[in-house]
Amino acid sequence: MKNTVIVTDTLSSMTPELAREYDVLVVPYHLIMDGEDYLDNTYDRDLLFTRLESYHNLPTTSASTTGDILQAYKGASQSSKSVLFIAISSVISASYNAALRAREIAKEELHGVTIEVVDCRTAICGQLLVVLAAARAAREGKGLPEIVDIAHQVTGRVTYLTVPETMFFFERAGRAGAEAPITKAPLKIYPVVEIDSTSGGAPRFITKNRTKARAVERMLEMVQEKGGNKKLNAAVSYTNNPGEADELNNNLLSRFDINGEVHITPHSTAACVVAGPRTLSLAFYPGD
């Protein structure tokens, strides 16, 4: 039997390769397209971005259901009596509450199995960093309480930053808040959006920039401000712009002391619907 199984959702940008390497179960979100329900990452990405670029007949998304997560708990219970679900920020998704409801049902159906649920207060590759930290602790044989504590510690330290190419998709998904008028500004604006525990996991607009290059540079400046000279854990995520992600990775490696590798992963298809084309994201936290 394994010590603890880590479970998360596809919005964590956890690739199948990373999931296998770190032994993580990943529960899909749902992509609703032309009246059909597709499990996250099963719809062709090129076709998806053709649709997104058209701005017509756009898809919608829905979070992993209580049933989806309950099935993951049942699968995890086949190899461990301890399960930890790490959810994207509860402020921006129903996944966390669905995981709590699934845990209540599991108490009646999975006797002897202990399930904990952590709201990581961040998103996408920020969530990925929390999941990876928990998965490493599980692989080291740490007990569930210690793994939960590590997940909370990383949640308190990680910063997630993202630069959308357009605010249209954020506003459409109800994520623009008071900044919705940006979408109607006469000049092109590239905001830097931050999601971390200091805002309770809510999106916060840090700067508004006239060029994307300046927005990306602002992200790197924030890494310096928050990370200082400490060794950093970092991850980069993107929608349909892998070249920009590689360039950001090169900048990170040349300017900062990185702990191991920078994980570069694509947004899930459901996350792409909310973020829009050519969105670039960065997450990091300083080591001890």
C-alpha positions in Angstrom: 0.0 0.0 0.0 1.2 3.5 -0.7 1.5 6.0 2.1 -0.6 8.8 0.6 -2.2 9.4 -2.8 -2.3 13.0 -4.1 -5.3 13.9 -6.2 -5.8 17.2 -8.1 -7.7 18.6 -11.0 -6.7 19.3 -14.6 -6.5 23.1 -14.0 -3.3 22.5 -12.2 -1.6 22.0 -15.6 -0.4 18.6 -14.4 0.7 16.9 -17.6 0.2 13.1 -18.0 4.0 12.7 -17.9 4.3 14.6 -14.6 1.3 12.7 -13.2 3.0 9.4 -13.9 6.4 10.6 -12.6 4.9 11.9 -9.3 2.1 9.3 -9.0 -0.7 11.9 -8.9 -4.3 11.2 -9.9 -5.8 14.0 -12.0 -9.6 14.7 -12.2 -10.8 16.3 -15.4 -12.8 19.5 -15.7 -15.4 19.7 -18.4 -15.4 21.6 -21.7 -18.9 22.3 -23.2 -18.7 22.7 -26.9 -21.7 22.7 -29.3 -23.9 21.1 -26.6 -21.4 18.3 -26.1 -19.6 17.6 -22.8 -15.9 16.8 -23.3 -13.6 15.8 -20.5 -10.8 18.4 -20.2 -7.8 17.8 -22.5 -9.7 15.4 -24.8 -10.8 18.1 -27.3 -8.3 18.9 -30.1 -6.3 22.0 -29.0 -5.9 23.3 -32.6 -9.6 23.2 -33.2 -10.3 24.8 -29.8 -8.0 27.8 -30.6 -9.5 28.2 -34.0 -12.8 28.6 -32.2 -11.4 30.9 -29.6 -9.7 33.2 -32.2 -13.1 33.5 -34.0 -14.8 34.9 -30.9 -18.0 33.2 -32.1 -19.9 30.2 -30.7 -17.4 30.0 -27.8 -17.3 27.0 -25.5 -17.9 27.1 -21.8 -16.5 25.1 -18.9 -17.6 23.4 -15.7 -15.7 22.2 -12.7 -15.0 18.6 -11.8 -18.3 17.2 -10.3 -18.7 15.6 -6.9 -19.1 12.3 -8.7 -15.9 12.8 -10.7 -13.9 13.5 -7.5 -15.6 10.6 -5.6 -14.5 8.2 -8.3 -11.0 9.5 -7.9 -11.2 8.9 -4.1 -12.4 5.4 -4.7 -9.5 4.8 -7.2 -7.0 6.2 -4.7 -8.3 4.0 -1.9 -7.3 0.9 -3.9 -3.7 1.7 -3.1 -3.8 3.8 0.0 -5.8 4.6 3.1 -4.7 8.3 3.0 -5.8 10.7 0.2 -5.1 14.4 -0.3 -7.0 16.4 -2.8 -5.5 19.8 -3.8 -8.0 22.1 -5.4 -7.6 25.3 -7.4 -8.5 28.5 -5.5 -12.1 28.1 -4.2 -12.7 31.8 -5.1 -12.5 31.1 -8.8 -13.8 27.5 -9.0 -16.4 25.1 -7.5 -13.8 22.3 -7.4 -12.9 22.7 -3.7 -16.5 22.5 -2.5 -17.2 19.5 -4.8 -14.1 17.8 -3.2 -15.5 18.5 0.3 -18.9 17.1 -0.7 -17.2 14.0 -2.2 -15.3 13.5 1.0 -18.6 13.4 3.0 -20.0 10.8 0.7 -16.7 8.8 0.9 -16.9 8.7 4.7 -20.0 6.5 4.3 -18.6 4.4 1.5 -14.8 4.1 2.0 -14.4 3.0 5.6 -10.9 3.3 7.0 -9.8 5.9 4.4 -8.8 9.3 5.5 -9.3 12.1 3.0 -8.0 15.7 3.4 -8.8 18.6 1.0 -6.6 21.7 0.6 -7.6 24.9 -1.1 -4.3 26.0 -2.7 -5.4 29.7 -3.0 -3.8 29.9 -6.4 -4.2 28.6 -9.9 -2.7 26.8 -12.9 1.1 26.4 -12.5 0.9 27.9 -9.0 -1.4 25.0 -8.1 1.1 22.7 -9.9 3.9 23.8 -7.5 1.7 23.0 -4.5 0.8 19.6 -5.9 4.4 18.7 -6.7 5.6 19.7 -3.2 2.9 17.4 -1.7 3.7 14.6 -4.1 7.4 14.8 -3.3 6.6 14.6 0.4 4.3 11.5 -0.2 7.1 9.9 -2.2 9.5 10.4 0.7 7.1 8.5 2.9 5.8 11.3 5.0 2.5 10.9 6.8 -0.7 12.6 5.7 -0.7 15.3 8.4 2.8 16.3 7.5 2.0 16.3 3.8 -1.0 18.6 4.4 1.2 20.9 6.4 3.7 21.1 3.6 0.9 21.9 1.1 -0.3 24.7 3.4 3.2 26.0 3.7 3.7 26.2 0.0 0.2 27.7 -0.5 1.3 30.5 1.8 4.5 31.2 -0.2 3.6 30.6 -3.8 2.8 33.5 -6.2 1.0 33.0 -9.5 1.2 35.7 -12.2 -0.4 35.7 -15.6 -0.4 38.0 -18.6 -3.5 37.5 -20.8 -3.3 38.8 -24.4 -6.8 40.1 -24.1 -9.2 40.6 -21.2 -12.2 39.5 -23.2 -12.1 35.9 -22.0 -11.4 36.8 -18.4 -14.5 39.1 -18.4 -16.6 36.5 -20.2 -15.8 34.0 -17.5 -16.5 36.5 -14.7 -12.9 36.8 -13.6 -12.2 40.5 -14.5 -14.1 41.9 -11.5 -13.7 45.7 -11.2 -11.2 45.7 -14.1 -13.8 44.7 -16.7 -13.6 48.1 -18.4 -10.1 47.2 -19.5 -11.7 45.2 -22.3 -13.2 48.4 -23.7 -10.1 50.6 -23.3 -9.2 52.5 -26.5 -5.6 51.3 -26.3 -4.3 47.8 -26.0 -3.5 47.0 -22.4 -1.6 44.0 -21.0 -2.3 43.5 -17.3 -0.4 41.4 -14.9 -2.8 39.4 -12.8 -1.8 37.8 -9.5 -3.5 35.0 -7.5 -2.1 34.0 -4.2 -3.0 33.5 -0.5 -2.6 37.2 0.4 -5.7 37.9 -1.6 -7.5 34.8 -0.4 -7.1 33.2 -3.8 -8.9 36.0 -5.7 -7.4 37.5 -8.9 -5.8 40.8 -8.3 -4.6 43.2 -11.1 -1.1 44.4 -10.3 0.0 46.5 -13.3 -1.4 47.6 -16.7 1.2 47.7 -19.4 1.2 49.1 -23.0 3.2 46.1 -24.3 3.3 42.5 -23.6 7.1 42.6 -23.3 6.8 45.2 -20.5 4.2 43.0 -18.8 6.5 40.0 -18.9 9.4 42.1 -17.6 7.1 43.2 -14.7 6.5 39.6 -13.8 10.3 39.0 -13.7 10.7 42.1 -11.5 8.2 40.7 -9.1 10.1 37.5 -8.9 13.1 39.5 -7.8 11.1 41.5 -5.3 9.5 38.5 -3.7 12.2 35.9 -4.2 15.3 38.0 -3.5 18.5 36.0 -3.6 16.9 32.8 -2.4 16.8 29.6 -4.5 13.4 29.5 -6.2 10.9 26.8 -7.2 9.3 27.8 -10.4 6.8 26.7 -13.1 5.7 28.3 -16.4 2.4 27.6 -18.2 0.9 28.8 -21.5 -2.1 28.4 -23.7 -1.0 28.2 -27.4 2.3 30.1 -27.2 5.0 27.6 -26.3 7.8 29.8 -27.8 7.0 32.6 -25.3 7.0 30.1 -22.5 10.5 28.9 -23.5 11.7 32.5 -23.7 10.4 33.2 -20.2 12.1 30.0 -18.9 15.4 31.2 -20.4 15.0 34.5 -18.6 14.3 32.8 -15.3 17.3 30.5 -15.6 19.7 33.4 -16.5 18.5 35.8 -13.8 17.6 33.6 -10.8 18.9 30.6 -8.8 16.3 27.9 -9.7 15.9 24.8 -7.6 16.0 22.0 -10.2 14.1 22.6 -13.4 11.4 25.0 -14.3 8.4 22.9 -15.2 6.9 24.2 -18.5 3.3 22.9 -19.1 0.3 23.9 -21.2 -2.9 25.2 -19.7 -5.6 22.6 -19.8 -8.2 23.2 -22.5 -10.7 24.3 -19.9 -8.2 26.8 -18.6 -7.6 28.0 -22.1 -11.2 28.9 -22.5 -11.0 31.2 -19.5 -7.5 32.6 -20.2 -7.7 33.0 -24.0 -5.1 32.6 -26.7 -1.4 33.5 -26.1 -1.7 33.8 -22.3 1.6 33.4 -20.4 1.8 32.4 -16.8 4.5 32.1 -14.2 4.5 30.7 -10.6 7.2 30.6 -8.0 8.1 30.4 -4.4 11.4 30.9 -2.5 12.9 28.0 -0.7 13.8 28.0 3.0 
